[in-house]
């Protein structure tokens, strides 16, 4: 079978690519991967390099579905260890998530609130911001 890390690596490449449709598919796939029952593949996602491109997609205001999927995936990653949560902070995730709180899209706002809430409780480094 395909390992979770290699699958997430493919998704990371899709997120990093220039093709808008592929970015959306990849963001949706990462979001759905975390929705599966069981232990979420948080460390695999961190190792595969999905955090930085997900943070980058938060600023794509022309595509609210993409913003919501990216924020949801980051919210799920932020339920992990304080180190995993810190990776979102280190990637510059907090300012764009704060910007999303004023999105006209209700799902985007909701996902941003979830992500920021999870980051806030995720570790001592995040709480000191």
C-alpha positions in Angstrom: 0.0 0.0 0.0 0.8 3.7 -0.2 2.3 5.2 3.0 0.5 8.1 4.6 3.7 10.2 4.3 4.1 9.6 0.6 0.3 10.4 0.1 0.7 13.6 2.0 3.9 14.4 0.0 1.8 14.2 -3.2 -0.8 16.5 -1.6 2.0 19.0 -0.5 3.2 19.1 -4.1 -0.4 19.8 -5.3 -0.7 22.6 -2.7 2.5 24.1 -3.9 1.7 23.9 -7.6 0.4 26.8 -9.6 -2.8 25.0 -10.9 -5.8 26.4 -9.0 -7.9 23.3 -9.5 -5.2 21.0 -8.2 -4.6 23.2 -5.2 -8.3 23.0 -4.3 -8.3 19.2 -4.8 -5.2 18.9 -2.6 -6.6 21.2 0.2 -9.9 19.3 0.2 -8.0 16.0 0.3 -5.9 17.1 3.3 -9.1 18.3 5.0 -10.9 15.1 4.4 -7.9 13.0 5.5 -8.2 14.5 9.0 -11.9 13.8 9.0 -11.4 10.0 8.9 -11.9 8.3 12.2 -8.9 7.2 14.1 -5.5 8.8 14.8 -5.0 11.9 12.5 -1.8 11.8 10.5 -0.6 15.1 12.0 3.2 14.3 12.2 3.1 12.8 8.7 1.4 16.1 7.5 4.2 18.1 9.2 6.9 15.9 7.7 5.4 16.0 4.2 5.6 19.8 4.3 1.9 20.7 4.0 1.9 23.5 6.6 3.7 26.2 4.6 1.5 25.9 1.4 -1.7 25.7 3.5 -0.7 28.9 5.3 0.0 30.5 1.8 -3.5 29.5 0.6 -5.2 31.3 3.5 -4.5 34.6 1.7 -6.3 33.5 -1.5 -9.4 35.7 -0.9 -10.8 34.9 -4.4 -11.2 31.3 -3.4 -13.1 31.0 -0.1 -13.6 27.2 -0.4 -9.8 26.9 -0.6 -9.3 29.2 2.4 -11.8 27.1 4.4 -10.2 23.8 3.5 -6.7 25.2 4.3 -7.9 26.7 7.7 -9.7 23.4 8.6 -6.6 21.4 7.8 -4.5 23.7 9.9 -7.1 23.6 12.7 -6.7 19.8 12.7 -2.9 19.9 12.7 -3.1 22.4 15.7 -4.8 19.6 17.8 -1.5 17.8 17.8 1.6 18.3 20.1 2.8 21.8 21.0 5.7 21.3 18.5 3.2 20.5 15.7 1.2 23.6 16.7 4.3 25.7 16.8 5.1 24.7 13.2 1.9 26.6 12.2 3.0 29.6 14.2 6.6 29.4 12.7 5.1 29.2 9.2 3.4 32.6 9.8 -0.1 31.1 10.1 -1.5 33.4 12.7 -1.8 36.8 10.8 -3.7 35.3 7.8 -6.0 33.3 10.1 -6.8 36.6 12.0 -7.5 38.2 8.6 -10.0 35.4 7.8 -12.1 36.4 10.8 -13.4 39.2 8.7 -14.1 37.0 5.6 -17.6 37.4 4.1 -17.8 33.5 4.0 -19.2 32.0 7.2 -17.4 28.6 6.8 -14.1 30.4 6.3 -14.7 32.5 9.5 -15.7 29.3 11.4 -12.6 27.4 10.3 -10.3 30.4 11.2 -11.8 30.5 14.7 -11.3 26.8 15.1 -7.7 27.0 14.0 -6.9 30.0 16.1 -8.6 28.4 19.1 -6.6 25.2 18.7 -3.4 27.1 18.3 -4.1 29.1 21.4 -4.5 26.0 23.5 -1.8 24.1 21.6 1.3 25.0 23.5 3.1 27.4 25.8 4.9 29.0 22.9 1.7 29.9 21.2 0.1 31.2 24.4 2.9 33.7 24.8 2.1 35.5 21.5 
